[in-house]
Amino acid sequence: MKKSAVLLLSTPICLARKGVVAAISQFLVAHHGSVLHSDDHLDSGRDLFLSRLEWELDEFDLPIAEFEHHFKPLAERFQIKYHLALSDYRPKIAILVSAYDHCLADLLYRHSKGELACDILTIIGNHPTGKPLAEFYGVRFHLLSKPTDKHESEREMLELLGQDVDLIVLARYMQILGPEFVGQYLLRMINIHHSFLPAFAGAKPYHQAFDRGVKLIGVTSHYVTAGLDEGPIVEQDVVRVSHRDTVEDMMRKGRDLEKVVLSRAVRWHLENRILVYQNKTVVFV
């Protein structure tokens, strides 16, 4: 894989029309950067031009540590907000899990096969179910000492994780995280849940859906914010069900979807394909 850099950026449409793409391209070419991919999107309702630009670094003569300094005049001219990432950096992630371990199993398998380019630092559980999986894949597992004590558990997790972690994945972690904890890792936590919310909130959503005779079930993966299940949505998917499906069939189909949708969201985050703005996302895939 070629070593590359990714620039995720946004700028007002009126300034973008004055040549922001050409200006950035000329900047990269002037420093011998070879563009590998370029993808753009216009959000007219929010007056924003959004873009993902990836270029090869083999002959790029500008040290990455000096990129911000040299790019600053261009950023100021076009009011560019941007994030710069390197393809050869392996993000450090942690996984939170409860009793349901299907998403954890899927993530660990994909990681072992090289589909998720990251280093899994630890798996933290409020239930011991995930420990055998962690041991099988050689990942450290930490069981919370007081899982029924929300504040103590969050304090314990903060102590374990610190600020070095790049991403926290809630692989069916069945606890509501407090705003203080979420604030420490804003836009660095991805969650998965069934898409019945809020239509089928509370206990046994699949039973509620079954009783209503739904024809579609789905799941949503999103970034975690202080508002419960209100963070920017990364990925969603659905599967059809019929009157022939039992509650158990629906739950099985739901688990299958949860695994796929969560892994997509995690992979896209790791590959710097998600641009978050104004509580929504553009995913460049």
Disulfide bonds with the S-S distance in Angstrom:
none
